[in-house]
Amino acid sequence: MSKTIEFYFDFGSPTAYLAYKRLQQIQQKYDCVIEYKPVLLGAIFKATNNVSPAMIPTKARYMMAHDLPRFAKRYDVAFTMNSHFPINTLPLMRGAHAAQELGCFERYCDAIFDGLWQQGENLGDADVIAKVLAAADIDASEILSKIQTPSIKESLLTITQEAIDRQLFGVPTVFMGDEMFFGQDRLDFVEERLA
């Protein structure tokens, strides 16, 4: 019987990008289902009085120069630190909910994650978002129109509040049943449970 992995993420997190890529590798190896939960990290930080590691200069320097490249190499994943980081991901996260409704979620996530963390695109700019989505054969105008609708806004708020209620304090966070694993560097524990 397939095991379910719930994956809470925000595109603006480079560690969420690494987790996304690693979970795809894990899914090819084990009988599991990934349930994607796009959330707004800024709202989680605000609710939990937490801050991004990027806001702590010594930690940010270490992560960018050493930790992130090490894990990208371990996972055999292309990674480039985005010079536009950090960006406002609200439109991107609403877009993920719109893409779920429109049936292009996987292509959308691949395009946005790769655009940010491989190609270094400025996805805080609507024109650049449209360009990246068009290159992935996604109707950018439909996504960008849908993110303004009340139902999509509410969908993002609901999943983000669910994350807060489950005691999330950052992303990436994975659940297997009631057990929580924070950080892409904890996915080996997830893999142990699948094995």
N, C-alpha and C positions, 0 to 999 in steps of 0.2 A: 504494500500500500504506500502511495506517495506521501512524503512528508512535506508540510507546508513551511516555507520560510517567508515571514513578513519582513519586507525591506522598506524602512522609512528613510527617505533621502531628500536632499535639496541639491539642485544642479550646481549651486555656487560653492559646494564643498569639494575640494580636490580629493579628499579621502572617500567621499561618497562615490566619486568617479571610479576610483580604484576598486571599491567594494562592488560597484555595479559590474565592472569587467570581471572581477574574480568570481562573483556569483554566477555569471554566465558560464564560466569554466566549470564551476562546481556542478551546475545543473546538467552539463553534458556528461558528467561522470557518475552522478547518483540519481536515484529515483526521487525527485523532489519537484515541487511546484513553488515558484516565486510569486508572491503576492506583493505587487508594487504599491507603495504608499507615499505619493508625493506630498511633502509638507513644506511649510514656510519656516525655515530655520530661524530667521530673525524673531518671529513670534515665540518660538520655543525658548530662545535665549532670554527674551524679555520676561516670559512667564516664570523662568527658573533662575533668573538673576545670573545667567551664565554669559560668557563672552567667547568670541571666536579666538582660537589660538593665534590667528593673524594679528590680533590686537595686543599680544604680548610679544614685544620685539625679539627677545632672545629665543623664545620658543618658535616664533615664526621663521627666524633665520635658520634655526636647526631643521625644522620641518622641511623648508623649501630646498635647502642645500643638501640634506642628507636623507631624512626619513622618507619623504615622498619618492625621490629617485630610487632608493633602495627597494621599496615595495613595487614600484613600476617594473624594475628589473626582475625581481623575484617572480612577478606574475606574467612577465613577458608582454607588457602592455606599453604602448607608446604614451608618453606623457611630456607635456611642456607646460611650465608654469605660465599662467596667463598674465600678461602685463597689465590687463585692465582690472584684475582682481583687487578688491572685492567689487561685485556689481549688485544692483538691485535685482533679485531673481523673481520678484512677484509676478511679472508677466510670463516668465518661463514656467513657473510652477502652476499658474492657472492654465497655461498652455498644455501641460501634462494632463490635467484633468479634462481639458477639451479633447485632446488626442485620444484619451480613453473612450470618450463618447463617440468619436469619429472613426474609431477602429484603426488608428495608425500609431498607437502608443509606442510600440517597440522602435519603429523607424524614427519617431519623434525623439525618444530618449537617446538613441544612438546619435542622431544628428546634433542634439544639443550638448550632450556630454562630450562628443568628439570635437565639436566646434569650440567649446570652451577649453578643453584640456589636452587636445592634440594640435588643433589649428590656431589656438590663441585668439579667436574671434572676440570682438567686443559685443557680447550678447546682452548688453545693457541698452543697446541701440535697436529700435524697432526695425529699421531698414536692414540691419545686419541679420537680425532674426529672420526676416522675410527671405533674405538671400540664402541663408543656411538651410531653411526649410524647403525652399524651392529646389535646391541642389539635391535634397533627399526625396524629391518627388512628392512633397506634401503641400497641400493647398494652404499657403501661408495666410492669404486673406481670410479664409474660413476660420483658421485657428485664431488669428488676431481679432477677428470680429467676435468669436465665441467667448474669448476671455473677458469680454465686457458684460456678459450676461449674468444676471443674479444667480442662476443655478450653478454656474461654474465658480463664481466667487464663494458661494456657500459651500460647495463641495470641498474646496481647499481649506476653508475655515473649519469645517467639520473634521476632516482628517487630521489637521493640525491640533485641534482640541483633543481628539482621540489620543494623539501622541503625548500631549501634555498630561492627560489623565492616566496614561500608562507609565508615567514617571520618566519620559524621555527628557534629556537635557542637552542633546546634540544629535548630529547625524554623521556618519551612517549608524543606524541602529537596526538590529535584526532581532526578531523574536522567532523562537521555535516553541510553540505552545505558550506557556507563561514565562519561559526563560528568556531573559534579555541579554544581548551581546552588543556592547557599544564599541564602535570603531572597526575599521577595515582590518586592523591587526588582530582582531579576535575571531576572524572567520575560520581559523584552524579549529577552534572549538566547535563551530557549526559543522565543519567537515567531519570531525570525530563522531558527532552524534549521527550523522548520515551514514557513516561507515558501520 
